[in-house]
């Protein structure tokens, strides 16, 4: 029976791959890499460098065209649900065509597969379709949240307080609900700029890469620098992935 390994590979630097992940990578025959075809080809290059450094056995890397989706839809859950279905069909075909019946496939997931990533949901959909059977395992990875905290020498919550991990889309609702420590991911428009009240910001972009950028300070004071550093990071690679902690003053 085919086997599938979903491996967290860290936020971007090859040194963030764990020993457990290296062992798993060296069991894979065929690595499947989504090709997003929207100016982020460098992400495939970083994955290839991780394999070059850590995998010693023969293997193949197969790029899978990623189905397009509306990035600013009227109904976000509906669009994402349809995108997951399209991904399941594309991945299912590739697994059947490229991985031998007794072979092992691998998905390389940025950060940790459990945190704002669709891979596990898509794999479950493939199995639910009932057309392809395989065993599968998940190997955790170092998330951008962990790297952000390490770079800024942070504890994410104050003593006795919770920390909320959310998205830019949900940030205003979480603030209105009284959350004081918020880790924000997937915020392409810096929703924090519109928040009422006084906040402290710890921000990081392209964490673990050569052009990693870090900014910290009172939100209103450092927002101009964040915008400038964010734009510079995008110019450098053609994409930017940023994460930040907000703490109510």
Beta strands, then each sheet from edge to edge (+ up, - down):
strand 1: 2-8
strand 2: 30-35
strand 3: 60-65
strand 4: 104-109
strand 5: 134-139
strand 6: 164-167
strand 7: 181-185
strand 8: 199-205
strand 9: 213-218
strand 10: 242-248
sheet 1: 3+ 2+ 4+ 1+ 5+
sheet 2: 6+ 7+ 10- 8+ 9-
end
